[in-house]
Amino acid sequence: MTNERRRFPRIPTKIGAELIVEGKTYQADRIYDLSMGGCRLTLDETFDSDTECRVLIALKETPETLHVHLAGDIVRCGYNEVSVEFGKIDPKNLINLQNLLVYDCEEPVGTEDEFGDNRNTA
């Protein structure tokens, strides 16, 4: 039996993102892992825990650049990584995040059933 405490599976990615903290935008070259509940970004910055932030993830292959907009709190910083726990996600961004996890990650979630009933919706 595993000691996993996370509600959602973490999926490895090579997707970049922007982290917005106190109105300043930081470019993260990679999201190490992504889930419906949060992410871990490569970023050589230090922030206090519980700092509010937003994560913007560009969606691929779109005529216009569309983003998944996710509000959350920084929960951990260190060793060139920043971990973010997402708050409530509005329905449009929830669908885009689910699609990103299913289709665009290194090891995509096999089916939407793996998301379970624990949807983090607004």
Secondary structure, 3 states (H helix, E strand, C coil): CCCCCCCCCCEECCCCEEEEECCEEEEECCEEEECCCEEEEECCCCCCCCCEEEEEEECCCCCCCCEEEEEEEEEEEECCEEEEEECCECHHHHHHHHHHHHHHCCCCCCCHHHHCCCCCEC
